[in-house]
Amino acid sequence: MSNQFRVALLSTLCAMAGGVAIAHADEGMWLVNRPPMQQLKEKHNAAPTSEWLLRMQRAAVRFQTGGSGSIVSPHGLVMTNHHVGSDMLLKLSTPEKNLLEHGFIARSHDQELKCPDLELNLLWEISDVTAKVNQGVTDSMPSAEAGALRRKNIATIEGEAKTSSGLKAEVVTLYQGGEYHLYLYKSFSDVRLVFAPEESIAFFGGDTDNFEFPRYNLDCCFFRIYENGKPIASPDHLTWSVNGSSENELVYVFGHPGRTRRGFTVDHLRFLRDTEMPRMMSSMWRSEIKYQTFAGRSAENARIVRDDLFGVANGRKVFTGLLSGLQDPALLAGKIAEESAIRHAVNADDTNRARWGSAWDSISGAQEEHRKIYAEYFSLNRSLNSSGLLQRARQIVQLTRELTKPNAERLAEFGDAKLDSLYLNLYSPEPLPVSLETEKLASALAYLAETLGGEHPLVVRALAGKSPRLRAHECISATALADVDARKSAVKSGVAGIEASTDPLIILARDLDTRTRELRKVFEDRVESVQRENYAKIAAARFAKFGNAVYPDATFTLRLSYGTVQGVAKDNTPAFTTIGGTFTRFDERKGQEGFTLPPSWLQAKNKINPAVPFNLICTADIIGGNSGSPLVNAQGEVVGLIFDGNIYSTVGDVFYDSANARAVAVDSRGMMEAFDKVYQAKELIAELKSASK
């Protein structure tokens, strides 16, 4: 990280005096029901109307598996990234028909491929339920008791909202506990693949160019939402811009950023730097090497592990950038300056000091409690979530136990409002190849032994006297859970059936789940409850000082970001690349991994207009989860499709670099040129153009 980058970030941070929150330059992932109207007016002379914002909201799509999208026609056509849809492409592929390698295009509705377990959500209504969540909570109540009551209240709110509305209900925690909003979604599980290019052009440049710019990627994918066997009517769709965008033009992003932690206290950031991130990084490096080794054994192995390998490699690069930022004393000094300023303001007033002054020290105490359990809790959760089959075994064990309880007393993910999504995943017919499942489980068992020690009672029980690889082979070859009907039967058997089960994966999940539950209760009582209670105090202090000029950390819920199409001056990076540059890059790096163009592009080279813009960058504030978000102009027309950030954005989880961080998008003009000249996708082009009339 350059000194110039440090100075730019530090100056931004020192100006923020209160953290998450104060919007500078084009910073912010804003609530769609609380947009930054003053900043937009003052800097960009823009004033989006409530009607316009509602249309954007109801055109935005959340991919439940992670990622964003948008409806771009009156007939439920959804645009997202190729890498967001790649897990579906893998599930729909076979060794004989590899959709990742060859791409896919449906020329009519009856050719569209139904996805096995894809859930898409449209945010329909938002309401503030902070008072309801905090109902019954008193200042004298211990944090653990208050946290348990809030969790019960949330489950009740979600369950009642789902029953009364028929919509998917989710209570969203904002400002780490300062506010709670109820989001109601229209949820769809009949989703079908319409178009995907070849992976080699969608991810052209591979890991070498990932998080870099210039870029040359057709990172797009199209699905369609169906209901009752027919494409849905979607009047609140986005329209397509034929002319695209121009340099310095104002653009908006409507998407679902996964998580930021810009509102964390300094000691909470130290926990990330010294405890959480190093362990996560070590785990990612380990998994990446394991997957690479597995992929190298055969072409079929490479195909079935491709999505896992891409995910862990991408995450490793993101977290490397974030950890380097957290380890930079200059950046932490900026955060210390922010915290000192807000604490000074609180302590200057006797009333405010009494209400809020202890919050920071209480959160520091929570981090100490978290350190005591983190290593074991992380190792157990990582192992239980390792393979698709073990993950489902765990769900079955937990589900049968939780369904015996009243809704409000269950673990949050097993509340009535969450069950539809859970069953969609649990009973998914997705292929779970034995070779890959065995590899994942062997790696997970070895990791558990490495981190907890070979003599740990849980490790001894998990291995049952065998090596990790032999035990994994035994479990995967003997389990019945690869069959969906067997999973359904296991759930129907209830607690008694699960306790009596001889299925090796059920036994393994059952053994590990007991200890994981114990650690989860410690976390919820001594860490999470304390954090939410005290972050609520910090949020109140920020509201008192800054009013509505405060945006909450990202929570994988719909947010509005904005900025201008703009290059990076310090690197002389242009705002746009062209399709012609793709072939230049191909010639420069020919033969190198990640720089192969598919035959369709090589054959169409002389037909393509090389001057058409292909990729672009803008200053909009994004993070992981924004992948697939539409980039729109002031009229709400699609001018691009977000698919990445540049290298300066990798610290965006915690810090925002207004000078250099950029969102990277596919240009709408480049997509149309490829649809026309490379794929002859006249049906797709006609639908997009007709939606714009």
C-alpha positions in Angstrom: 0.0 0.0 0.0 1.6 3.3 -1.1 2.2 6.2 1.2 0.0 8.3 -1.0 -2.8 5.8 -0.5 -2.2 5.9 3.3 -2.3 9.7 3.4 -5.5 9.8 1.3 -7.3 7.4 3.6 -6.0 8.9 6.7 -7.2 12.4 5.7 -10.6 11.0 5.0 -10.8 9.1 8.2 -9.7 12.0 10.4 -12.4 14.1 8.8 -15.1 11.7 9.8 -15.1 12.2 13.5 -17.7 9.6 14.4 -17.3 6.9 12.2 -19.5 4.9 10.0 -21.1 7.4 8.9 -20.4 10.9 7.8 -20.6 11.2 4.0 -17.6 12.7 2.3 -17.1 12.8 -1.5 -19.2 9.9 -2.9 -19.0 7.7 0.2 -21.9 5.7 1.6 -24.1 2.7 1.2 -27.4 4.4 2.0 -30.7 3.0 3.0 -33.2 3.4 0.1 -35.8 4.8 2.5 -33.2 7.3 3.9 -31.3 8.5 0.9 -28.6 11.2 1.1 -30.7 13.9 -0.5 -28.6 16.8 0.8 -25.3 15.4 -0.4 -26.8 14.6 -3.8 -28.2 18.1 -4.2 -25.1 19.9 -3.0 -22.5 18.0 -5.0 -24.4 16.7 -8.0 -27.5 19.0 -8.2 -29.6 15.8 -8.2 -32.9 15.2 -6.4 -34.3 11.7 -7.0 -38.0 11.5 -6.3 -39.6 9.0 -3.9 -41.4 7.4 -6.9 -38.1 7.0 -8.8 -36.5 5.4 -5.7 -39.4 3.0 -5.2 -39.1 1.9 -8.8 -35.4 1.3 -8.3 -36.1 -0.6 -5.1 -38.7 -2.9 -6.7 -36.4 -3.6 -9.7 -33.5 -4.6 -7.5 -33.0 -8.3 -6.8 -31.2 -10.1 -4.1 -29.7 -13.5 -4.8 -30.1 -15.4 -1.5 -26.9 -17.3 -2.1 -25.0 -13.9 -2.3 -25.0 -11.2 -4.9 -27.3 -8.7 -6.5 -29.3 -8.3 -9.7 -32.0 -6.3 -11.4 -35.2 -6.9 -13.4 -34.6 -5.4 -16.9 -37.8 -6.3 -18.8 -41.6 -6.5 -18.2 -41.3 -10.3 -18.3 -39.1 -11.0 -15.2 -35.8 -11.0 -17.0 -33.0 -10.6 -14.4 -29.5 -9.3 -15.1 -26.6 -10.2 -12.8 -22.9 -11.3 -13.0 -21.7 -14.5 -14.5 -19.8 -15.1 -11.3 -23.0 -14.6 -9.3 -24.7 -17.2 -11.5 -21.8 -19.5 -11.9 -22.9 -21.9 -9.1 -26.1 -22.4 -11.0 -24.2 -22.9 -14.2 -22.1 -25.6 -12.5 -25.2 -27.3 -11.1 -26.8 -27.3 -14.5 -23.7 -28.7 -16.2 -22.6 -32.2 -16.8 -19.2 -33.6 -17.9 -20.7 -33.8 -21.5 -22.3 -30.3 -21.4 -20.2 -27.8 -19.5 -22.1 -24.5 -19.4 -19.2 -22.7 -17.8 -16.9 -23.6 -20.6 -19.3 -23.2 -23.5 -21.9 -20.7 -22.3 -25.6 -20.9 -22.8 -28.4 -19.1 -24.7 -32.1 -19.9 -24.7 -33.8 -18.8 -27.9 -37.3 -19.2 -26.4 -38.9 -19.5 -23.0 -39.2 -23.3 -23.4 -35.4 -23.6 -23.7 -34.7 -21.8 -20.4 -33.2 -24.1 -17.8 -34.8 -24.3 -14.4 -32.4 -23.8 -11.5 -32.5 -26.4 -8.8 -32.4 -24.2 -5.7 -32.0 -20.5 -6.6 -34.0 -18.1 -4.5 -34.5 -14.4 -5.6 -35.9 -11.7 -3.4 -37.5 -8.4 -4.2 -37.7 -5.8 -1.4 -41.3 -4.7 -1.2 -41.9 -2.9 2.1 -39.8 -1.4 4.9 -40.9 -0.4 8.4 -39.1 0.7 11.5 -39.6 -1.9 14.3 -36.9 -0.7 16.7 -39.5 -0.1 19.5 -41.0 -3.6 19.0 -37.6 -5.3 19.1 -36.7 -3.5 22.3 -40.1 -4.0 24.0 -39.6 -5.2 27.5 -35.9 -4.4 27.6 -34.9 -2.2 30.6 -31.7 -0.4 31.4 -31.2 -2.5 34.5 -31.5 -5.8 32.6 -28.3 -7.9 32.2 -27.0 -7.8 28.6 -27.5 -11.6 28.1 -31.1 -11.4 29.3 -31.8 -8.3 27.1 -30.2 -10.0 24.1 -32.3 -13.1 24.5 -35.5 -11.0 24.8 -34.6 -9.1 21.6 -34.0 -12.3 19.7 -37.5 -13.6 20.9 -39.1 -10.3 19.9 -37.4 -10.5 16.4 -38.7 -14.0 15.8 -42.2 -13.0 16.9 -42.1 -10.0 14.6 -40.9 -12.0 11.6 -43.4 -14.8 12.2 -46.4 -12.5 12.5 -45.3 -10.4 9.5 -45.0 -13.5 7.3 -48.4 -14.8 8.4 -50.2 -11.5 7.9 -48.5 -10.5 4.6 -47.6 -13.8 3.0 -44.2 -12.2 2.2 -40.7 -13.3 3.3 -40.0 -11.3 6.5 -36.6 -10.3 7.8 -35.7 -8.0 10.7 -32.5 -6.2 9.8 -30.1 -5.0 12.5 -28.8 -1.5 11.6 -26.0 0.5 13.3 -24.9 -2.8 15.1 -28.1 -2.5 17.1 -29.0 1.2 17.0 -32.1 0.5 14.9 -34.1 -2.5 13.6 -36.1 -2.4 10.4 -38.5 -5.0 9.1 -38.0 -5.9 5.4 -40.8 -7.7 3.5 -39.7 -9.5 0.3 -41.5 -11.1 -2.6 -39.6 -14.3 -2.8 -39.3 -16.5 -5.9 -37.8 -20.0 -6.3 -38.8 -20.8 -9.9 -35.9 -19.2 -11.6 -34.5 -20.2 -15.0 -31.3 -19.6 -16.9 -31.6 -17.5 -20.1 -28.1 -16.5 -21.1 -24.5 -16.9 -20.0 -21.3 -16.3 -22.0 -18.3 -18.5 -21.7 -16.4 -18.2 -18.4 -13.2 -17.4 -20.3 -14.6 -14.0 -21.4 -16.7 -13.5 -18.3 -13.5 -13.8 -16.2 -10.9 -12.8 -18.8 -7.6 -12.0 -17.1 -8.3 -14.5 -14.3 -6.8 -14.0 -10.9 -4.0 -11.8 -12.5 -6.5 -9.0 -13.4 -8.9 -9.5 -10.5 -9.3 -6.2 -8.6 -7.3 -4.4 -11.2 -8.2 -1.9 -14.0 -8.1 -1.7 -17.1 -10.4 -4.8 -17.4 -12.0 -6.6 -20.3 -14.8 -8.8 -18.9 -18.2 -9.7 -20.1 -19.2 -10.6 -16.6 -22.9 -10.9 -17.1 -25.6 -13.6 -16.8 -29.4 -13.5 -17.3 -32.2 -15.4 -15.6 -35.9 -15.2 -15.6 -38.4 -15.3 -12.7 -41.4 -17.6 -13.1 -44.5 -17.9 -11.0 -47.3 -20.5 -11.6 -45.3 -21.8 -14.6 -45.2 -18.4 -16.4 -42.8 -15.5 -16.5 -43.8 -12.9 -13.9 -45.2 -9.5 -14.9 -42.6 -6.9 -13.7 -43.8 -3.4 -14.4 -41.2 -1.9 -12.1 -38.3 -2.9 -14.4 -35.2 -1.0 -15.4 -34.8 0.3 -18.9 -31.7 0.0 -21.0 -29.5 2.8 -22.1 -28.3 2.6 -25.7 -25.9 5.5 -25.3 -24.3 4.3 -22.0 -22.5 6.8 -19.8 -19.9 9.5 -20.2 -16.9 10.6 -18.1 -17.9 12.6 -14.9 -21.5 11.6 -15.3 -23.5 10.9 -12.1 -24.4 7.2 -11.7 -26.2 5.2 -9.1 -25.8 1.6 -7.8 -28.7 -0.3 -6.3 -27.5 -3.5 -4.7 -27.0 -5.6 -1.7 -23.5 -5.0 -0.2 -22.7 -7.9 2.1 -21.0 -6.5 5.1 -18.9 -3.5 6.2 -17.5 -2.8 9.6 -16.8 0.9 9.4 -18.7 1.6 12.6 -16.6 -0.7 14.7 -14.7 0.6 17.7 -10.9 0.6 17.7 -10.7 -2.4 20.0 -13.2 -4.2 17.8 -11.0 -3.5 14.8 -8.0 -4.8 16.8 -9.9 -8.0 17.3 -10.4 -8.3 13.6 -6.7 -7.5 12.9 -5.2 -9.8 15.5 -7.6 -12.7 16.0 -10.3 -13.0 13.3 -8.6 -12.1 10.1 -5.3 -14.0 10.6 -7.3 -17.2 11.3 -9.6 -16.6 8.3 -6.6 -15.9 6.1 -4.9 -19.1 7.2 -8.0 -21.1 6.5 -8.4 -19.6 3.0 -4.8 -20.2 2.0 -5.2 -23.8 3.2 -8.4 -24.3 1.3 -7.1 -22.7 -1.9 -4.1 -25.0 -1.9 -6.3 -28.1 -1.3 -8.7 -27.2 -4.1 -5.8 -26.5 -6.5 -4.3 -29.9 -5.7 -7.7 -31.6 -6.2 -8.3 -29.7 -9.5 -4.9 -30.8 -10.8 -5.8 -34.4 -10.7 -8.2 -34.4 -13.6 -10.2 -32.3 -15.9 -13.4 -33.5 -14.2 -12.0 -32.5 -10.8 -11.2 -29.1 -12.2 -14.8 -28.7 -13.4 -16.5 -29.7 -10.2 -14.2 -27.7 -7.9 -14.1 -24.6 -10.1 -16.7 -22.5 -8.2 -15.2 -23.3 -4.8 -11.8 -22.5 -6.0 -12.8 -19.2 -7.5 -14.7 -18.2 -4.3 -11.9 -18.9 -1.9 -9.3 -17.3 -4.2 -11.4 -14.2 -4.5 -12.0 -14.0 -0.8 -8.3 -14.5 -0.1 -7.5 -11.5 -2.2 -10.1 -9.3 -0.6 -9.1 -10.3 2.9 -5.4 -9.8 2.1 -6.1 -6.2 1.2 -8.3 -5.7 4.3 -5.8 -7.2 6.7 -3.0 -5.0 5.2 -5.1 -2.0 5.9 -5.8 -3.0 9.5 -2.1 -3.7 10.0 -1.2 -0.2 8.8 -0.6 2.1 11.9 -1.5 5.2 9.9 -4.9 3.9 9.1 -5.6 2.8 12.6 -4.4 6.2 13.8 -7.2 7.7 11.7 -9.7 5.4 13.4 -8.4 6.3 16.8 -8.8 10.0 15.9 -12.5 9.4 15.0 -13.2 7.6 18.2 -11.5 10.1 20.4 -13.5 12.9 18.8 -16.9 11.3 19.4 -16.0 10.2 22.9 -14.8 13.6 23.8 -18.1 15.0 22.6 -20.0 12.5 24.7 -17.9 13.0 27.8 -18.2 16.8 27.6 -21.8 16.6 28.7 -22.7 15.0 32.0 -26.0 13.6 30.8 -24.5 12.1 27.6 -21.6 10.7 29.5 -24.0 8.9 31.9 -26.1 7.6 29.0 -23.4 6.6 26.5 -19.9 7.1 28.0 -19.3 3.4 29.0 -20.2 2.0 25.6 -16.7 1.8 24.2 -15.2 0.1 27.3 -18.1 -2.4 27.3 -17.4 -3.4 23.7 -13.7 -3.8 24.6 -14.8 -6.3 27.3 -16.9 -8.1 24.8 -13.8 -8.6 22.5 -11.9 -10.1 25.4 -14.8 -12.6 25.9 -14.8 -13.4 22.2 -11.0 -14.1 22.1 -11.6 -16.8 24.7 -13.8 -18.9 22.5 -13.0 -17.8 19.0 -10.4 -20.4 17.9 -12.6 -23.4 18.9 -15.9 -21.8 17.7 -14.3 -20.9 14.3 -12.8 -24.4 13.9 -16.1 -26.2 14.6 -18.2 -24.0 12.4 -15.7 -24.2 9.6 -15.7 -28.0 9.8 -19.4 -28.3 10.0 -19.9 -26.1 6.9 -17.2 -27.8 4.9 -19.0 -30.2 2.7 -22.5 -29.9 1.2 -23.5 -33.2 2.8 -22.2 -32.5 6.3 -23.7 -29.1 6.1 -27.1 -30.7 5.4 -26.6 -33.3 8.1 -26.1 -30.4 10.5 -29.2 -28.7 9.3 -31.2 -31.8 9.9 -29.8 -32.3 13.4 -30.5 -28.7 14.3 -33.9 -28.5 12.6 -35.3 -31.5 14.3 -34.3 -30.1 17.7 -35.5 -26.6 17.0 -38.9 -27.6 15.6 -39.8 -28.9 19.1 -39.6 -25.4 20.4 -42.0 -22.4 20.1 -41.1 -20.1 17.2 -39.8 -17.3 19.4 -37.4 -19.7 21.3 -35.6 -21.2 18.3 -32.2 -20.4 16.9 -32.8 -17.4 14.6 -32.2 -19.3 11.3 -35.0 -21.8 12.2 -37.8 -19.4 12.9 -41.0 -19.8 10.9 -40.1 -16.9 8.7 -36.9 -18.6 7.6 -38.1 -22.1 7.0 -39.0 -21.8 3.3 -35.5 -20.7 2.4 -34.0 -23.4 4.6 -36.0 -26.2 3.0 -35.1 -25.0 -0.5 -31.4 -25.5 0.4 -31.8 -28.6 2.5 -33.8 -30.4 -0.2 -31.9 -29.1 -3.2 -31.2 -31.8 -5.9 -27.9 -30.1 -6.7 -25.2 -32.7 -7.6 -22.7 -33.4 -4.7 -19.9 -35.4 -6.3 -18.5 -38.1 -4.0 -14.9 -37.3 -4.9 -15.3 -33.6 -4.0 -17.4 -34.3 -0.9 -14.8 -36.7 0.3 -12.0 -34.2 -0.3 -13.8 -31.4 1.6 -14.6 -33.6 4.6 -11.1 -35.0 4.8 -9.7 -31.5 4.8 -12.2 -30.4 7.4 -11.4 -33.2 9.7 -7.7 -32.6 9.3 -8.2 -28.9 10.1 -10.2 -29.8 13.2 -7.4 -32.0 14.4 -4.7 -29.4 13.6 -6.5 -26.5 15.4 -8.0 -28.3 18.4 -5.3 -31.0 18.8 -5.4 -34.7 18.1 -6.3 -35.7 21.6 -9.2 -33.2 21.9 -12.3 -35.3 22.8 -14.3 -33.9 19.8 -11.5 -34.8 17.4 -11.2 -38.3 18.8 -15.0 -38.8 18.4 -15.0 -37.3 14.9 -12.1 -39.5 13.6 -13.4 -42.7 15.3 -9.9 -44.2 15.3 -9.2 -43.4 11.7 -7.1 -40.9 9.7 -9.1 -37.9 8.4 -9.1 -39.2 4.8 -10.2 -42.7 5.7 -12.9 -41.3 8.1 -14.1 -39.0 5.3 -14.2 -41.8 2.8 -16.2 -43.9 5.3 -18.7 -41.2 6.1 -19.3 -40.1 2.5 -19.6 -43.6 1.1 -21.9 -44.8 3.8 -24.3 -41.8 4.2 -27.7 -41.9 2.7 -28.0 -38.1 2.7 -27.0 -37.7 -1.0 -30.6 -38.7 -1.7 -33.1 -35.9 -1.2 -35.8 -38.3 -0.1 -33.5 -39.6 2.6 -33.1 -36.1 4.0 -36.8 -35.6 4.1 -37.2 -38.9 5.9 -34.6 -37.9 8.4 -36.4 -34.7 9.2 -39.7 -36.5 9.5 -38.1 -38.9 12.0 -37.8 -36.1 14.5 -35.4 -35.9 17.5 -35.9 -39.6 18.4 -35.0 -40.7 14.9 -32.0 -38.5 14.7 -30.7 -39.7 18.1 -31.1 -43.3 17.0 -29.6 -42.7 13.5 -26.6 -44.8 12.5 -25.9 -42.6 9.4 -22.2 -41.6 9.9 -22.7 -37.9 8.9 -25.7 -37.6 11.2 -23.6 -39.0 14.0 -20.7 -36.6 13.2 -23.0 -33.6 13.0 -24.8 -34.6 16.2 -21.5 -34.9 18.1 -20.1 -31.6 16.9 -23.4 -29.6 17.2 -23.7 -30.1 20.9 -20.4 -28.3 21.6 -21.1 -25.7 18.9 -24.4 -24.8 20.6 -22.6 -24.3 23.9 -20.1 -21.9 22.3 -22.9 -20.1 20.4 -24.7 -19.4 23.7 -21.5 -18.0 25.2 -21.1 -15.8 22.1 -24.7 -14.6 22.1 -24.7 -13.8 25.8 -21.3 -12.4 26.4 -20.3 -10.9 23.0 -23.2 -10.3 20.7 -25.7 -9.0 23.3 -23.1 -6.7 24.9 -22.1 -5.4 21.4 -25.7 -4.6 20.3 -26.6 -2.9 23.6 -23.5 -0.7 23.5 -23.4 -0.1 19.8 -26.9 1.2 20.2 -25.5 3.8 22.6 -22.8 4.8 20.2 -25.4 5.1 17.4 -27.5 7.4 19.6 -24.4 9.5 20.2 -23.7 9.8 16.5 -27.4 10.6 15.7 -27.3 13.3 18.4 -24.2 14.8 16.8 -24.8 14.3 13.1 -28.5 13.7 12.6 -29.4 11.8 9.4 -25.9 12.3 7.8 -25.1 8.8 9.0 -25.3 5.6 7.0 -25.3 2.2 8.6 -22.9 -0.6 7.9 -23.8 -2.9 5.1 -26.0 -5.9 6.0 -26.6 -7.7 2.7 -29.8 -5.6 2.3 -30.7 -3.1 -0.4 -28.6 0.0 -0.5 -28.1 3.1 -2.7 -24.6 4.2 -3.6 -23.7 7.0 -6.1 -20.7 8.5 -7.7 -19.2 9.7 -11.0 -17.6 7.8 -13.9 -14.0 8.7 -13.3 -10.5 7.3 -13.7 -7.8 7.2 -11.1 -5.5 10.2 -11.5 -2.5 8.8 -9.5 -2.3 5.8 -11.7 -3.3 7.5 -15.0 -6.1 4.9 -15.1 -8.7 5.7 -17.8 -12.5 5.6 -17.0 -13.2 3.2 -19.9 -11.8 0.3 -21.8 -12.9 -0.8 -25.3 -13.7 -4.1 -26.8 -10.8 -3.8 -29.1 -8.5 -3.7 -26.1 -9.6 -7.2 -25.2 -7.9 -8.6 -28.3 -4.8 -6.5 -27.6 -4.6 -7.9 -24.1 -5.1 -11.4 -25.5 -2.2 -10.9 -27.9 0.0 -9.5 -25.2 -0.7 -12.3 -22.7 -1.3 -15.2 -25.2 -0.8 -18.6 -23.6 -0.8 -17.3 -20.1 -3.4 -18.7 -17.6 -6.6 -16.7 -17.5 -6.0 -14.9 -20.9 -7.7 -17.3 -23.3 -10.6 -16.0 -25.4 -13.4 -18.4 -26.4 -13.7 -19.5 -30.1 -16.9 -17.4 -30.5 -14.9 -14.2 -29.8 -12.0 -15.1 -32.0 -14.4 -15.9 -34.9 -16.3 -12.6 -34.4 -13.2 -10.4 -34.1 -13.6 -8.8 -37.5 -17.3 -8.1 -36.9 -16.9 -6.3 -33.6 -16.5 -2.5 -33.5 -13.3 -2.2 -31.5 -14.1 1.3 -30.3 -17.2 0.3 -28.3 -16.7 0.9 -24.6 -16.5 -2.4 -22.7 -15.7 -1.8 -19.0 -15.7 1.3 -16.9 -15.0 2.5 -13.4 -16.8 5.0 -11.1 -16.5 6.4 -7.6 -19.6 4.6 -6.2 -19.0 3.0 -2.8 -19.4 -0.8 -3.1 -18.3 -4.0 -1.3 -18.7 -7.7 -1.8 -22.4 -8.5 -2.4 -22.8 -5.6 -4.8 -21.7 -8.0 -7.6 -24.5 -8.0 -10.1 -25.8 -4.6 -9.1 -27.1 -2.4 -11.9 -25.3 0.9 -12.7 -28.0 3.4 -13.7 -28.1 7.0 -14.8 -30.3 9.8 -13.5 -33.2 8.5 -15.6 -32.9 5.0 -14.1 -31.5 3.5 -17.3 -29.0 0.7 -17.1 -25.5 2.0 -18.2 -23.5 -0.8 -16.7 -23.3 -3.8 -14.5 -21.1 -3.8 -11.4 -18.8 -6.8 -11.2 -15.7 -5.8 -9.2 -13.7 -3.2 -7.4 -10.2 -2.0 -8.0 -7.3 -2.8 -5.7 -7.9 0.4 -3.6 -11.3 -0.8 -2.7 -10.2 -4.0 -0.9 -10.0 -2.1 2.4 -13.6 -0.9 1.9 -15.0 -3.2 4.6 -13.5 -0.9 7.2 -12.1 2.2 5.4 -13.3 4.2 2.4 -10.7 5.8 0.0 -12.5 8.6 -1.7 -9.6 9.4 -4.0 -8.7 6.0 -5.5 -11.4 3.4 -4.7 -13.4 2.5 -7.8 -16.3 0.2 -8.7 -15.8 -1.7 -11.9 -18.6 -2.4 -14.3 -19.4 -3.9 -17.7 -20.6 -1.1 -20.0 -24.2 -1.4 -21.4 -22.8 -0.7 -24.9 -20.2 -3.4 -24.6 -22.8 -6.0 -23.6 -25.1 -5.1 -26.5 -22.2 -5.3 -29.0 -21.3 -8.7 -27.7 -24.9 -10.0 -27.7 -25.2 -8.8 -31.3 -21.8 -9.5 -33.0 -20.6 -12.6 -31.0 -23.8 -14.4 -29.9 -26.4 -13.3 -32.4 -28.7 -13.1 -29.4 -31.5 -11.3 -31.2 -34.2 -12.4 -28.8 -32.3 -11.1 -25.8 -31.5 -7.8 -27.6 -35.2 -7.4 -28.7 -36.4 -7.9 -25.1 -34.0 -5.4 -23.6 -34.7 -2.8 -26.3 -38.5 -3.3 -26.0 -38.3 -2.7 -22.3 -36.8 0.7 -22.9 -39.7 2.0 -25.1 
